[in-house]
Amino acid sequence: MYVVVVYDIGELRVARMLKLCRKYLNWIQNSVFEGEITEVKLKEMLSKAREIMDLDYDSIIIFKSREHKWLDKQIVGVARSQIDNFL
Amino acid sequence: MYVVVVYDIGELRVARMLKLCRKYLNWIQNSVFEGEITEVKLKEMLSKAREIMDLDYDSIIIFKSREHKWLDKQIVGVARSQIDNFL
């Protein structure tokens, strides 16, 4: 399945969350990731994410599409994923 | 069509962008919006967004799904849209 993941995480925890998400998905904007992932791997990622998060303050939203082709993407302005390659 | 819109906008411009996007879509997280919108209305919104943005630094990513039902949403942690109702 294809997912888009966006998080809103307190500053103290955001570096760990970024590192975690980049292990599973492609970083495309400040707090946005996308990629092909299995249900099992997504559960694994979210389980680890819960350990990092303060569940009273932080949030992650996951949009799931069974097929990548059902989701079109349009970018206006800077495409951050180009920057990501240099990090 | 159903869209998810995420932006990464410089601090000086972010309040105007938030106001713009909330006219067209539902605010669900810090810089994330979703909702049913026509192609024409989306173009109108993006045209206004470009006037606000610094296209060398800012970015908006739009994920489009022809049918809302093709896109599942899962939230972990705080659901910001609940907060939105009180603003």
Backbone of each chain as nested JSON, in Angstrom:
{
  "chains": [
    {"id": "A", "residues": [
      {"number": 1, "name": "MET", "atoms": {"N": [0.835, -1.196, 0.0], "CA": [0.0, 0.0, 0.0], "C": [0.872, 1.249, 0.0]}},
      {"number": 2, "name": "TYR", "atoms": {"N": [0.291, 2.359, -0.423], "CA": [1.018, 3.613, -0.505], "C": [0.536, 4.542, 0.604]}},
      {"number": 3, "name": "VAL", "atoms": {"N": [1.463, 5.142, 1.317], "CA": [1.048, 6.02, 2.408], "C": [1.693, 7.398, 2.323]}},
      {"number": 4, "name": "VAL", "atoms": {"N": [0.962, 8.361, 2.871], "CA": [1.493, 9.7, 3.115], "C": [1.398, 9.894, 4.623]}},
      {"number": 5, "name": "VAL", "atoms": {"N": [2.508, 10.241, 5.238], "CA": [2.548, 10.409, 6.689], "C": [2.957, 11.844, 7.022]}},
      {"number": 6, "name": "VAL", "atoms": {"N": [2.159, 12.499, 7.85], "CA": [2.508, 13.854, 8.296], "C": [2.484, 13.878, 9.817]}},
      {"number": 7, "name": "TYR", "atoms": {"N": [3.493, 14.509, 10.4], "CA": [3.484, 14.575, 11.853], "C": [3.598, 16.006, 12.352]}},
      {"number": 8, "name": "ASP", "atoms": {"N": [3.146, 16.194, 13.572], "CA": [3.267, 17.46, 14.273], "C": [3.77, 17.09, 15.667]}},
      {"number": 9, "name": "ILE", "atoms": {"N": [5.063, 17.263, 15.849], "CA": [5.757, 16.706, 17.012], "C": [6.502, 17.819, 17.734]}},
      {"number": 10, "name": "GLY", "atoms": {"N": [6.475, 17.784, 19.057], "CA": [7.215, 18.759, 19.855], "C": [8.694, 18.775, 19.49]}},
      {"number": 11, "name": "GLU", "atoms": {"N": [9.281, 19.97, 19.57], "CA": [10.655, 20.197, 19.12], "C": [11.663, 19.219, 19.74]}},
      {"number": 12, "name": "LEU", "atoms": {"N": [11.433, 18.871, 21.001], "CA": [12.376, 17.992, 21.704], "C": [12.412, 16.585, 21.12]}},
      {"number": 13, "name": "ARG", "atoms": {"N": [11.308, 16.203, 20.447], "CA": [11.183, 14.829, 19.966], "C": [11.29, 14.703, 18.446]}},
      {"number": 14, "name": "VAL", "atoms": {"N": [11.337, 15.843, 17.769], "CA": [11.181, 15.824, 16.315], "C": [12.363, 15.175, 15.585]}},
      {"number": 15, "name": "ALA", "atoms": {"N": [13.569, 15.322, 16.118], "CA": [14.736, 14.732, 15.444], "C": [14.655, 13.205, 15.447]}},
      {"number": 16, "name": "ARG", "atoms": {"N": [14.205, 12.661, 16.58], "CA": [14.078, 11.193, 16.659], "C": [12.978, 10.689, 15.727]}},
      {"number": 17, "name": "MET", "atoms": {"N": [11.89, 11.469, 15.632], "CA": [10.789, 11.063, 14.75], "C": [11.21, 11.119, 13.275]}},
      {"number": 18, "name": "LEU", "atoms": {"N": [11.942, 12.155, 12.926], "CA": [12.448, 12.271, 11.554], "C": [13.31, 11.067, 11.195]}},
      {"number": 19, "name": "LYS", "atoms": {"N": [14.214, 10.726, 12.094], "CA": [15.123, 9.594, 11.869], "C": [14.335, 8.293, 11.696]}},
      {"number": 20, "name": "LEU", "atoms": {"N": [13.324, 8.123, 12.55], "CA": [12.497, 6.909, 12.476], "C": [11.768, 6.82, 11.135]}},
      {"number": 21, "name": "CYS", "atoms": {"N": [11.078, 7.889, 10.767], "CA": [10.267, 7.854, 9.545], "C": [11.128, 7.656, 8.295]}},
      {"number": 22, "name": "ARG", "atoms": {"N": [12.327, 8.239, 8.311], "CA": [13.21, 8.096, 7.149], "C": [13.706, 6.666, 6.957]}},
      {"number": 23, "name": "LYS", "atoms": {"N": [13.606, 5.856, 8.007], "CA": [13.985, 4.44, 7.867], "C": [12.952, 3.671, 7.043]}},
      {"number": 24, "name": "TYR", "atoms": {"N": [11.713, 4.177, 7.074], "CA": [10.62, 3.443, 6.436], "C": [10.098, 4.1, 5.158]}},
      {"number": 25, "name": "LEU", "atoms": {"N": [10.233, 5.436, 5.073], "CA": [9.565, 6.166, 3.986], "C": [10.484, 7.244, 3.403]}},
      {"number": 26, "name": "ASN", "atoms": {"N": [10.028, 7.862, 2.321], "CA": [10.786, 8.948, 1.694], "C": [10.339, 10.298, 2.248]}},
      {"number": 27, "name": "TRP", "atoms": {"N": [11.289, 11.09, 2.604], "CA": [11.031, 12.432, 3.158], "C": [10.755, 13.389, 2.007]}},
      {"number": 28, "name": "ILE", "atoms": {"N": [9.603, 14.019, 1.975], "CA": [9.315, 14.908, 0.85], "C": [9.078, 16.365, 1.25]}},
      {"number": 29, "name": "GLN", "atoms": {"N": [8.857, 16.613, 2.514], "CA": [8.701, 17.989, 2.979], "C": [8.971, 17.98, 4.48]}},
      {"number": 30, "name": "ASN", "atoms": {"N": [9.215, 19.12, 5.046], "CA": [9.509, 19.293, 6.472], "C": [9.034, 18.134, 7.371]}},
      {"number": 31, "name": "SER", "atoms": {"N": [7.751, 17.912, 7.435], "CA": [7.221, 16.854, 8.311], "C": [6.336, 15.876, 7.543]}},
      {"number": 32, "name": "VAL", "atoms": {"N": [6.657, 15.689, 6.265], "CA": [5.829, 14.845, 5.391], "C": [6.675, 13.754, 4.723]}},
      {"number": 33, "name": "PHE", "atoms": {"N": [6.137, 12.55, 4.762], "CA": [6.816, 11.399, 4.186], "C": [5.828, 10.639, 3.308]}},
      {"number": 34, "name": "GLU", "atoms": {"N": [6.366, 9.907, 2.337], "CA": [5.493, 9.067, 1.529], "C": [6.255, 7.827, 1.113]}},
      {"number": 35, "name": "GLY", "atoms": {"N": [5.509, 6.825, 0.696], "CA": [6.174, 5.652, 0.181], "C": [5.315, 4.411, 0.226]}},
      {"number": 36, "name": "GLU", "atoms": {"N": [5.845, 3.398, -0.426], "CA": [5.209, 2.082, -0.445], "C": [5.619, 1.365, 0.843]}},
      {"number": 37, "name": "ILE", "atoms": {"N": [4.656, 0.795, 1.534], "CA": [4.972, 0.115, 2.797], "C": [3.937, -0.973, 3.051]}},
      {"number": 38, "name": "THR", "atoms": {"N": [4.347, -2.02, 3.713], "CA": [3.381, -3.077, 4.049], "C": [2.668, -2.691, 5.345]}},
      {"number": 39, "name": "GLU", "atoms": {"N": [1.521, -3.305, 5.572], "CA": [0.751, -3.063, 6.801], "C": [1.599, -3.417, 8.032]}},
      {"number": 40, "name": "VAL", "atoms": {"N": [2.351, -4.5, 7.929], "CA": [3.195, -4.959, 9.037], "C": [4.286, -3.94, 9.358]}},
      {"number": 41, "name": "LYS", "atoms": {"N": [4.952, -3.44, 8.318], "CA": [6.024, -2.456, 8.515], "C": [5.472, -1.131, 9.054]}},
      {"number": 42, "name": "LEU", "atoms": {"N": [4.269, -0.765, 8.589], "CA": [3.655, 0.47, 9.078], "C": [3.333, 0.348, 10.57]}},
      {"number": 43, "name": "LYS", "atoms": {"N": [2.8, -0.802, 10.94], "CA": [2.5, -1.031, 12.365], "C": [3.766, -0.952, 13.205]}},
      {"number": 44, "name": "GLU", "atoms": {"N": [4.823, -1.527, 12.696], "CA": [6.123, -1.502, 13.382], "C": [6.586, -0.057, 13.564]}},
      {"number": 45, "name": "MET", "atoms": {"N": [6.473, 0.73, 12.485], "CA": [6.895, 2.132, 12.532], "C": [6.061, 2.915, 13.552]}},
      {"number": 46, "name": "LEU", "atoms": {"N": [4.74, 2.7, 13.525], "CA": [3.858, 3.454, 14.425], "C": [4.045, 3.037, 15.889]}},
      {"number": 47, "name": "SER", "atoms": {"N": [4.393, 1.776, 16.088], "CA": [4.667, 1.306, 17.446], "C": [5.901, 2.029, 17.993]}},
      {"number": 48, "name": "LYS", "atoms": {"N": [6.924, 2.153, 17.159], "CA": [8.133, 2.882, 17.566], "C": [7.848, 4.379, 17.716]}},
      {"number": 49, "name": "ALA", "atoms": {"N": [6.967, 4.881, 16.856], "CA": [6.615, 6.306, 16.916], "C": [5.929, 6.634, 18.238]}},
      {"number": 50, "name": "ARG", "atoms": {"N": [5.047, 5.737, 18.684], "CA": [4.338, 5.951, 19.959], "C": [5.304, 6.056, 21.135]}},
      {"number": 51, "name": "GLU", "atoms": {"N": [6.406, 5.322, 21.042], "CA": [7.417, 5.386, 22.122], "C": [8.096, 6.756, 22.162]}},
      {"number": 52, "name": "ILE", "atoms": {"N": [8.213, 7.384, 21.008], "CA": [8.85, 8.705, 20.92], "C": [7.873, 9.814, 21.3]}},
      {"number": 53, "name": "MET", "atoms": {"N": [6.615, 9.652, 20.882], "CA": [5.618, 10.719, 21.009], "C": [5.154, 10.993, 22.439]}},
      {"number": 54, "name": "ASP", "atoms": {"N": [4.752, 12.238, 22.657], "CA": [3.925, 12.573, 23.804], "C": [2.499, 12.592, 23.265]}},
      {"number": 55, "name": "LEU", "atoms": {"N": [1.744, 11.551, 23.589], "CA": [0.442, 11.349, 22.939], "C": [-0.597, 12.41, 23.309]}},
      {"number": 56, "name": "ASP", "atoms": {"N": [-0.302, 13.232, 24.319], "CA": [-1.202, 14.332, 24.668], "C": [-0.947, 15.579, 23.827]}},
      {"number": 57, "name": "TYR", "atoms": {"N": [0.206, 15.642, 23.19], "CA": [0.569, 16.846, 22.448], "C": [0.885, 16.607, 20.972]}},
      {"number": 58, "name": "ASP", "atoms": {"N": [1.447, 15.447, 20.686], "CA": [1.923, 15.177, 19.324], "C": [0.862, 14.456, 18.505]}},
      {"number": 59, "name": "SER", "atoms": {"N": [1.015, 14.525, 17.204], "CA": [0.115, 13.745, 16.352], "C": [0.802, 13.302, 15.071]}},
      {"number": 60, "name": "ILE", "atoms": {"N": [0.341, 12.174, 14.598], "CA": [0.742, 11.663, 13.286], "C": [-0.537, 11.336, 12.536]}},
      {"number": 61, "name": "ILE", "atoms": {"N": [-0.606, 11.748, 11.297], "CA": [-1.735, 11.347, 10.46], "C": [-1.204, 10.525, 9.302]}},
      {"number": 62, "name": "ILE", "atoms": {"N": [-1.842, 9.398, 9.063], "CA": [-1.429, 8.499, 7.992], "C": [-2.569, 8.381, 6.981]}},
      {"number": 63, "name": "PHE", "atoms": {"N": [-2.302, 8.754, 5.744], "CA": [-3.26, 8.567, 4.654], "C": [-2.817, 7.343, 3.875]}},
      {"number": 64, "name": "LYS", "atoms": {"N": [-3.748, 6.418, 3.701], "CA": [-3.387, 5.155, 3.046], "C": [-4.164, 4.984, 1.753]}},
      {"number": 65, "name": "SER", "atoms": {"N": [-3.436, 4.627, 0.726], "CA": [-4.076, 4.332, -0.551], "C": [-3.624, 2.936, -0.979]}},
      {"number": 66, "name": "ARG", "atoms": {"N": [-4.585, 2.097, -1.345], "CA": [-4.217, 0.717, -1.669], "C": [-3.276, 0.687, -2.87]}},
      {"number": 67, "name": "GLU", "atoms": {"N": [-3.532, 1.61, -3.8], "CA": [-2.697, 1.681, -5.003], "C": [-2.078, 3.074, -5.131]}},
      {"number": 68, "name": "HIS", "atoms": {"N": [-0.797, 3.12, -5.419], "CA": [-0.092, 4.392, -5.586], "C": [-0.732, 5.224, -6.696]}},
      {"number": 69, "name": "LYS", "atoms": {"N": [-1.146, 4.55, -7.762], "CA": [-1.69, 5.252, -8.931], "C": [-3.01, 5.984, -8.638]}},
      {"number": 70, "name": "TRP", "atoms": {"N": [-3.632, 5.669, -7.519], "CA": [-4.887, 6.35, -7.155], "C": [-4.628, 7.714, -6.512]}},
      {"number": 71, "name": "LEU", "atoms": {"N": [-3.353, 7.989, -6.276], "CA": [-2.992, 9.221, -5.58], "C": [-2.065, 10.051, -6.465]}},
      {"number": 72, "name": "ASP", "atoms": {"N": [-2.566, 11.164, -6.95], "CA": [-1.738, 12.074, -7.745], "C": [-1.061, 13.076, -6.826]}},
      {"number": 73, "name": "LYS", "atoms": {"N": [0.142, 13.48, -7.183], "CA": [0.851, 14.455, -6.363], "C": [1.237, 15.663, -7.193]}},
      {"number": 74, "name": "GLN", "atoms": {"N": [0.981, 16.841, -6.641], "CA": [1.368, 18.085, -7.3], "C": [2.185, 18.907, -6.294]}},
      {"number": 75, "name": "ILE", "atoms": {"N": [3.299, 19.447, -6.755], "CA": [4.131, 20.274, -5.867], "C": [4.184, 21.7, -6.396]}},
      {"number": 76, "name": "VAL", "atoms": {"N": [3.945, 22.661, -5.531], "CA": [4.084, 24.079, -5.879], "C": [5.223, 24.624, -5.023]}},
      {"number": 77, "name": "GLY", "atoms": {"N": [6.185, 25.282, -5.665], "CA": [7.324, 25.837, -4.923], "C": [8.48, 24.86, -4.892]}},
      {"number": 78, "name": "VAL", "atoms": {"N": [9.19, 24.839, -3.783], "CA": [10.409, 24.043, -3.654], "C": [10.081, 22.576, -3.39]}},
      {"number": 79, "name": "ALA", "atoms": {"N": [10.746, 21.673, -4.096], "CA": [10.586, 20.242, -3.82], "C": [11.69, 19.819, -2.865]}},
      {"number": 80, "name": "ARG", "atoms": {"N": [11.341, 19.616, -1.605], "CA": [12.314, 19.34, -0.552], "C": [13.069, 18.031, -0.75]}},
      {"number": 81, "name": "SER", "atoms": {"N": [12.436, 17.069, -1.417], "CA": [13.073, 15.765, -1.54], "C": [14.366, 15.866, -2.35]}},
      {"number": 82, "name": "GLN", "atoms": {"N": [14.477, 16.92, -3.168], "CA": [15.731, 17.148, -3.888], "C": [16.829, 17.529, -2.905]}},
      {"number": 83, "name": "ILE", "atoms": {"N": [16.424, 18.293, -1.872], "CA": [17.39, 18.708, -0.853], "C": [17.827, 17.487, -0.046]}},
      {"number": 84, "name": "ASP", "atoms": {"N": [16.854, 16.645, 0.235], "CA": [17.08, 15.47, 1.07], "C": [18.263, 14.641, 0.581]}},
      {"number": 85, "name": "ASN", "atoms": {"N": [18.431, 14.567, -0.731], "CA": [19.509, 13.769, -1.306], "C": [20.896, 14.236, -0.868]}},
      {"number": 86, "name": "PHE", "atoms": {"N": [21.003, 15.489, -0.503], "CA": [22.31, 16.035, -0.148], "C": [22.606, 15.948, 1.349]}},
      {"number": 87, "name": "LEU", "atoms": {"N": [21.617, 15.53, 2.124], "CA": [21.833, 15.481, 3.576], "C": [22.612, 14.233, 3.973]}}
    ]},
    {"id": "B", "residues": [
      {"number": 1, "name": "MET", "atoms": {"N": [-13.248, 15.816, -6.33], "CA": [-12.059, 15.056, -5.946], "C": [-11.693, 15.378, -4.503]}},
      {"number": 2, "name": "TYR", "atoms": {"N": [-10.927, 14.455, -3.877], "CA": [-10.547, 14.638, -2.491], "C": [-9.056, 14.959, -2.435]}},
      {"number": 3, "name": "VAL", "atoms": {"N": [-8.697, 15.969, -1.659], "CA": [-7.282, 16.339, -1.604], "C": [-6.767, 16.415, -0.163]}},
      {"number": 4, "name": "VAL", "atoms": {"N": [-5.473, 16.173, -0.056], "CA": [-4.739, 16.439, 1.176], "C": [-3.675, 17.46, 0.79]}},
      {"number": 5, "name": "VAL", "atoms": {"N": [-3.638, 18.557, 1.525], "CA": [-2.694, 19.632, 1.216], "C": [-1.78, 19.855, 2.42]}},
      {"number": 6, "name": "VAL", "atoms": {"N": [-0.479, 19.828, 2.166], "CA": [0.487, 20.117, 3.239], "C": [1.396, 21.233, 2.774]}},
      {"number": 7, "name": "TYR", "atoms": {"N": [1.662, 22.181, 3.659], "CA": [2.578, 23.247, 3.251], "C": [3.718, 23.423, 4.225]}},
      {"number": 8, "name": "ASP", "atoms": {"N": [4.793, 23.981, 3.711], "CA": [5.962, 24.341, 4.515], "C": [6.289, 25.772, 4.099]}},
      {"number": 9, "name": "ILE", "atoms": {"N": [5.878, 26.709, 4.929], "CA": [5.871, 28.122, 4.558], "C": [6.636, 28.937, 5.602]}},
      {"number": 10, "name": "GLY", "atoms": {"N": [7.402, 29.888, 5.145], "CA": [8.143, 30.757, 6.061], "C": [7.212, 31.441, 7.058]}},
      {"number": 11, "name": "GLU", "atoms": {"N": [7.728, 31.641, 8.266], "CA": [6.942, 32.145, 9.393], "C": [6.187, 33.441, 9.074]}},
      {"number": 12, "name": "LEU", "atoms": {"N": [6.818, 34.298, 8.281], "CA": [6.216, 35.596, 7.964], "C": [4.955, 35.46, 7.123]}},
      {"number": 13, "name": "ARG", "atoms": {"N": [4.858, 34.344, 6.389], "CA": [3.746, 34.171, 5.448], "C": [2.715, 33.138, 5.907]}},
      {"number": 14, "name": "VAL", "atoms": {"N": [3.036, 32.427, 6.988], "CA": [2.238, 31.252, 7.328], "C": [0.802, 31.592, 7.775]}},
      {"number": 15, "name": "ALA", "atoms": {"N": [0.62, 32.723, 8.43], "CA": [-0.729, 33.083, 8.903], "C": [-1.662, 33.337, 7.72]}},
      {"number": 16, "name": "ARG", "atoms": {"N": [-1.135, 34.003, 6.688], "CA": [-1.954, 34.261, 5.491], "C": [-2.288, 32.97, 4.758]}},
      {"number": 17, "name": "MET", "atoms": {"N": [-1.312, 32.048, 4.742], "CA": [-1.55, 30.777, 4.053], "C": [-2.594, 29.935, 4.791]}},
      {"number": 18, "name": "LEU", "atoms": {"N": [-2.504, 29.931, 6.115], "CA": [-3.484, 29.213, 6.931], "C": [-4.899, 29.731, 6.66]}},
      {"number": 19, "name": "LYS", "atoms": {"N": [-5.015, 31.042, 6.654], "CA": [-6.316, 31.672, 6.421], "C": [-6.869, 31.298, 5.039]}},
      {"number": 20, "name": "LEU", "atoms": {"N": [-5.994, 31.328, 4.055], "CA": [-6.409, 30.973, 2.689], "C": [-6.9, 29.525, 2.615]}},
      {"number": 21, "name": "CYS", "atoms": {"N": [-6.09, 28.604, 3.107], "CA": [-6.434, 27.185, 2.987], "C": [-7.717, 26.841, 3.748]}},
      {"number": 22, "name": "ARG", "atoms": {"N": [-7.931, 27.524, 4.874], "CA": [-9.141, 27.245, 5.645], "C": [-10.413, 27.695, 4.951]}},
      {"number": 23, "name": "LYS", "atoms": {"N": [-10.268, 28.579, 3.968], "CA": [-11.437, 28.979, 3.177], "C": [-11.9, 27.858, 2.253]}},
      {"number": 24, "name": "TYR", "atoms": {"N": [-10.965, 26.972, 1.889], "CA": [-11.272, 25.953, 0.888], "C": [-11.353, 24.537, 1.468]}},
      {"number": 25, "name": "LEU", "atoms": {"N": [-10.593, 24.307, 2.575], "CA": [-10.445, 22.931, 3.066], "C": [-10.565, 22.876, 4.588]}},
      {"number": 26, "name": "ASN", "atoms": {"N": [-10.568, 21.654, 5.106], "CA": [-10.62, 21.46, 6.559], "C": [-9.215, 21.322, 7.132]}},
      {"number": 27, "name": "TRP", "atoms": {"N": [-8.975, 22.051, 8.175], "CA": [-7.667, 22.032, 8.832], "C": [-7.609, 20.819, 9.737]}},
      {"number": 28, "name": "ILE", "atoms": {"N": [-6.621, 19.929, 9.54], "CA": [-6.576, 18.731, 10.387], "C": [-5.301, 18.595, 11.211]}},
      {"number": 29, "name": "GLN", "atoms": {"N": [-4.283, 19.353, 10.855], "CA": [-3.056, 19.349, 11.652], "C": [-2.309, 20.625, 11.333]}},
      {"number": 30, "name": "ASN", "atoms": {"N": [-1.347, 20.967, 12.153], "CA": [-0.544, 22.174, 11.999], "C": [-0.531, 22.77, 10.575]}},
      {"number": 31, "name": "SER", "atoms": {"N": [0.006, 22.033, 9.626], "CA": [0.093, 22.565, 8.258], "C": [-0.554, 21.624, 7.255]}},
      {"number": 32, "name": "VAL", "atoms": {"N": [-1.586, 20.921, 7.708], "CA": [-2.235, 19.902, 6.874], "C": [-3.74, 20.158, 6.765]}},
      {"number": 33, "name": "PHE", "atoms": {"N": [-4.235, 20.074, 5.542], "CA": [-5.644, 20.298, 5.254], "C": [-6.168, 19.165, 4.396]}},
      {"number": 34, "name": "GLU", "atoms": {"N": [-7.456, 18.931, 4.468], "CA": [-8.039, 17.926, 3.584], "C": [-9.456, 18.345, 3.253]}},
      {"number": 35, "name": "GLY", "atoms": {"N": [-9.966, 17.767, 2.195], "CA": [-11.351, 18.049, 1.869], "C": [-11.701, 17.776, 0.423]}},
      {"number": 36, "name": "GLU", "atoms": {"N": [-12.987, 17.801, 0.177], "CA": [-13.542, 17.643, -1.167], "C": [-13.43, 19.005, -1.854]}},
      {"number": 37, "name": "ILE", "atoms": {"N": [-12.919, 19.032, -3.058], "CA": [-12.757, 20.298, -3.776], "C": [-12.804, 20.028, -5.277]}},
      {"number": 38, "name": "THR", "atoms": {"N": [-13.285, 20.99, -6.03], "CA": [-13.288, 20.823, -7.491], "C": [-11.928, 21.25, -8.043]}},
      {"number": 39, "name": "GLU", "atoms": {"N": [-11.626, 20.806, -9.23], "CA": [-10.369, 21.186, -9.9], "C": [-10.284, 22.703, -10.038]}},
      {"number": 40, "name": "VAL", "atoms": {"N": [-11.396, 23.331, -10.357], "CA": [-11.443, 24.781, -10.55], "C": [-11.138, 25.519, -9.239]}},
      {"number": 41, "name": "LYS", "atoms": {"N": [-11.766, 25.077, -8.169], "CA": [-11.547, 25.718, -6.866], "C": [-10.109, 25.496, -6.377]}},
      {"number": 42, "name": "LEU", "atoms": {"N": [-9.565, 24.313, -6.657], "CA": [-8.184, 24.033, -6.261], "C": [-7.22, 24.963, -7.008]}},
      {"number": 43, "name": "LYS", "atoms": {"N": [-7.468, 25.142, -8.308], "CA": [-6.626, 26.053, -9.1], "C": [-6.699, 27.476, -8.549]}},
      {"number": 44, "name": "GLU", "atoms": {"N": [-7.895, 27.881, -8.195], "CA": [-8.102, 29.216, -7.624], "C": [-7.296, 29.356, -6.32]}},
      {"number": 45, "name": "MET", "atoms": {"N": [-7.394, 28.344, -5.467], "CA": [-6.659, 28.378, -4.199], "C": [-5.155, 28.434, -4.437]}},
      {"number": 46, "name": "LEU", "atoms": {"N": [-4.662, 27.617, -5.37], "CA": [-3.217, 27.569, -5.614], "C": [-2.708, 28.86, -6.258]}},
      {"number": 47, "name": "SER", "atoms": {"N": [-3.567, 29.475, -7.051], "CA": [-3.19, 30.748, -7.652], "C": [-3.023, 31.816, -6.564]}},
      {"number": 48, "name": "LYS", "atoms": {"N": [-3.935, 31.832, -5.613], "CA": [-3.823, 32.766, -4.492], "C": [-2.633, 32.397, -3.591]}},
      {"number": 49, "name": "ALA", "atoms": {"N": [-2.392, 31.102, -3.462], "CA": [-1.267, 30.641, -2.628], "C": [0.059, 31.13, -3.206]}},
      {"number": 50, "name": "ARG", "atoms": {"N": [0.176, 31.069, -4.531], "CA": [1.417, 31.516, -5.18], "C": [1.695, 32.989, -4.908]}},
      {"number": 51, "name": "GLU", "atoms": {"N": [0.65, 33.772, -4.762], "CA": [0.833, 35.206, -4.46], "C": [1.397, 35.404, -3.05]}},
      {"number": 52, "name": "ILE", "atoms": {"N": [1.049, 34.49, -2.155], "CA": [1.533, 34.575, -0.77], "C": [2.958, 34.022, -0.646]}},
      {"number": 53, "name": "MET", "atoms": {"N": [3.226, 32.928, -1.384], "CA": [4.469, 32.181, -1.219], "C": [5.712, 32.887, -1.735]}},
      {"number": 54, "name": "ASP", "atoms": {"N": [6.839, 32.563, -1.114], "CA": [8.142, 32.819, -1.712], "C": [8.527, 31.497, -2.373]}},
      {"number": 55, "name": "LEU", "atoms": {"N": [8.429, 31.453, -3.696], "CA": [8.551, 30.174, -4.401], "C": [9.958, 29.572, -4.339]}},
      {"number": 56, "name": "ASP", "atoms": {"N": [10.932, 30.351, -3.871], "CA": [12.286, 29.827, -3.7], "C": [12.466, 29.116, -2.351]}},
      {"number": 57, "name": "TYR", "atoms": {"N": [11.558, 29.383, -1.43], "CA": [11.714, 28.818, -0.082], "C": [10.521, 27.986, 0.365]}},
      {"number": 58, "name": "ASP", "atoms": {"N": [9.34, 28.354, -0.058], "CA": [8.126, 27.701, 0.437], "C": [7.706, 26.548, -0.468]}},
      {"number": 59, "name": "SER", "atoms": {"N": [6.915, 25.668, 0.079], "CA": [6.356, 24.613, -0.767], "C": [4.975, 24.175, -0.293]}},
      {"number": 60, "name": "ILE", "atoms": {"N": [4.193, 23.749, -1.263], "CA": [2.894, 23.128, -0.991], "C": [2.873, 21.813, -1.754]}},
      {"number": 61, "name": "ILE", "atoms": {"N": [2.435, 20.77, -1.101], "CA": [2.25, 19.504, -1.8], "C": [0.775, 19.14, -1.728]}},
      {"number": 62, "name": "ILE", "atoms": {"N": [0.226, 18.793, -2.88], "CA": [-1.186, 18.428, -2.961], "C": [-1.285, 16.962, -3.404]}},
      {"number": 63, "name": "PHE", "atoms": {"N": [-1.931, 16.157, -2.578], "CA": [-2.214, 14.768, -2.942], "C": [-3.68, 14.706, -3.353]}},
      {"number": 64, "name": "LYS", "atoms": {"N": [-3.92, 14.17, -4.538], "CA": [-5.291, 14.155, -5.062], "C": [-5.786, 12.727, -5.236]}},
      {"number": 65, "name": "SER", "atoms": {"N": [-6.968, 12.487, -4.756], "CA": [-7.597, 11.185, -4.945], "C": [-8.965, 11.426, -5.582]}},
      {"number": 66, "name": "ARG", "atoms": {"N": [-9.232, 10.703, -6.661], "CA": [-10.484, 10.969, -7.356], "C": [-11.691, 10.692, -6.452]}},
      {"number": 67, "name": "GLU", "atoms": {"N": [-11.527, 9.663, -5.625], "CA": [-12.601, 9.282, -4.707], "C": [-12.092, 9.316, -3.263]}},
      {"number": 68, "name": "HIS", "atoms": {"N": [-12.862, 9.926, -2.377], "CA": [-12.494, 9.989, -0.964], "C": [-12.31, 8.595, -0.387]}},
      {"number": 69, "name": "LYS", "atoms": {"N": [-13.167, 7.673, -0.802], "CA": [-13.151, 6.318, -0.234], "C": [-11.861, 5.549, -0.562]}},
      {"number": 70, "name": "TRP", "atoms": {"N": [-11.08, 6.05, -1.535], "CA": [-9.815, 5.386, -1.867], "C": [-8.705, 5.762, -0.896]}},
      {"number": 71, "name": "LEU", "atoms": {"N": [-9.007, 6.688, -0.008], "CA": [-7.987, 7.199, 0.894], "C": [-8.436, 6.985, 2.346]}},
      {"number": 72, "name": "ASP", "atoms": {"N": [-7.762, 6.078, 3.025], "CA": [-8.051, 5.846, 4.443], "C": [-7.2, 6.766, 5.299]}},
      {"number": 73, "name": "LYS", "atoms": {"N": [-7.752, 7.184, 6.429], "CA": [-6.988, 8.06, 7.313], "C": [-6.89, 7.456, 8.701]}},
      {"number": 74, "name": "GLN", "atoms": {"N": [-5.697, 7.475, 9.24], "CA": [-5.478, 6.992, 10.612], "C": [-4.747, 8.087, 11.386]}},
      {"number": 75, "name": "ILE", "atoms": {"N": [-5.219, 8.347, 12.599], "CA": [-4.576, 9.368, 13.411], "C": [-4.002, 8.738, 14.677]}},
      {"number": 76, "name": "VAL", "atoms": {"N": [-2.761, 9.044, 14.972], "CA": [-2.132, 8.612, 16.219], "C": [-1.838, 9.861, 17.035]}},
      {"number": 77, "name": "GLY", "atoms": {"N": [-2.259, 9.871, 18.296], "CA": [-2.031, 11.037, 19.147], "C": [-3.214, 11.996, 19.092]}},
      {"number": 78, "name": "VAL", "atoms": {"N": [-2.915, 13.262, 19.147], "CA": [-3.941, 14.293, 19.228], "C": [-4.567, 14.574, 17.856]}},
      {"number": 79, "name": "ALA", "atoms": {"N": [-5.899, 14.646, 17.807], "CA": [-6.574, 15.029, 16.562], "C": [-6.814, 16.534, 16.601]}},
      {"number": 80, "name": "ARG", "atoms": {"N": [-6.04, 17.259, 15.846], "CA": [-6.08, 18.728, 15.896], "C": [-7.393, 19.327, 15.42]}},
      {"number": 81, "name": "SER", "atoms": {"N": [-8.076, 18.591, 14.569], "CA": [-9.308, 19.158, 14.023], "C": [-10.348, 19.382, 15.122]}},
      {"number": 82, "name": "GLN", "atoms": {"N": [-10.179, 18.635, 16.22], "CA": [-11.072, 18.859, 17.36], "C": [-10.798, 20.228, 17.976]}},
      {"number": 83, "name": "ILE", "atoms": {"N": [-9.512, 20.598, 17.985], "CA": [-9.113, 21.897, 18.509], "C": [-9.647, 23.007, 17.607]}},
      {"number": 84, "name": "ASP", "atoms": {"N": [-9.54, 22.748, 16.305], "CA": [-9.942, 23.733, 15.299], "C": [-11.348, 24.279, 15.532]}},
      {"number": 85, "name": "ASN", "atoms": {"N": [-12.222, 23.414, 16.019], "CA": [-13.602, 23.837, 16.237], "C": [-13.736, 24.971, 17.259]}},
      {"number": 86, "name": "PHE", "atoms": {"N": [-12.729, 25.083, 18.137], "CA": [-12.813, 26.086, 19.192], "C": [-12.129, 27.4, 18.82]}},
      {"number": 87, "name": "LEU", "atoms": {"N": [-11.475, 27.418, 17.674], "CA": [-10.745, 28.637, 17.3], "C": [-11.69, 29.673, 16.702]}}
    ]}
  ]
}
